[in-house]
Amino acid sequence: MLEADARNTGNPYRDLATAIVLQAVEDYRKDMIRLKAHKDDIDAKNDAERIERFFRSEWYEILSPLNGDFLIRELKKELGGAA
């Protein structure tokens, strides 16, 4: 998805923005997998909700042209509708 095309653009600011978003995607995947295995994992639930707020934030909009709600939907689809 996002990882393959955007890691090193030669623009350090764009690369940093991309790294922030990719880390959030990776963290979200891990939290959703944890929630799928342990629905009562409060820490994973709180972390996933925090990351979803980030994906819907103005800060995220500055970092990425990709719609945050679209990204959340695609990640949930990728994970088989996890949590």
N, C-alpha and C positions, 0 to 999 in steps of 0.2 A: 504494500500500500504506500505509505508515506516514506518508509525507511530507505527504500532502494534509490530514489532519485534525488535526495536532498541533503545528504550529510556534509558535503564539502563543496561550497559554491565559490570559495576564494574570497568571499566577503565575511570577515570575522563576526560582524553583527548579525548577519543572516544565519550564519552557522551556529551562533550561540542561541538564537531564537529557535532554530530547528532542534537543537539539542535539548532545550527546555521542554518543548512539545513532545519530542520522542520519549523523554524520560517519564513524562506524565502518562503517555500511552502505555509504556511498559509497566508502570506502577498500577495503572488502572486494570490492565490485563491480569496482573498478579492478584489484585484485590478481588476481582470478579471470579477468578478461579478458586480462591480461598472461600468466597461466599457460596459458590456452587457446592463445594465439598462440606462446608460448615455454615449453614444458614444463620446460625446464632452468633457468628463471629462479629461482635460489635465493632472491634477495631477495623476490620476489613470493610464493614458497612460504612463506618464513618469516613474512612479514607476514600472509598469509592465516591461517596457523596461530595466530599471536598474536591476531588478531582473533577467531578461533573460540574461543580460550581465554577472551577477554573476554566473548563472548556466553554462555559457560557459567559465568561467575564470579558470586560473590555480589554483587560491585559492580554488574554488569549487572542482576541481579535487583532491586537497590535502585532503579536508574534506570528500568527498564521492566517492565510487567506481561506483556509478550510472551515466551513461552518461547524461549530462545536456540536450542535445537536445531531448533525449528520454523522460526525465522527463517533459520537456515543452510540448511535444506532448501528453503525457499521461494526464497531467493536463488539457490541452485544451479539450481533448476527454471527460474527467470526467465532465467538465463543459459544455458539449454540444457544443463544438466549440466556446466558448465565445470569443468575440472580435476577 
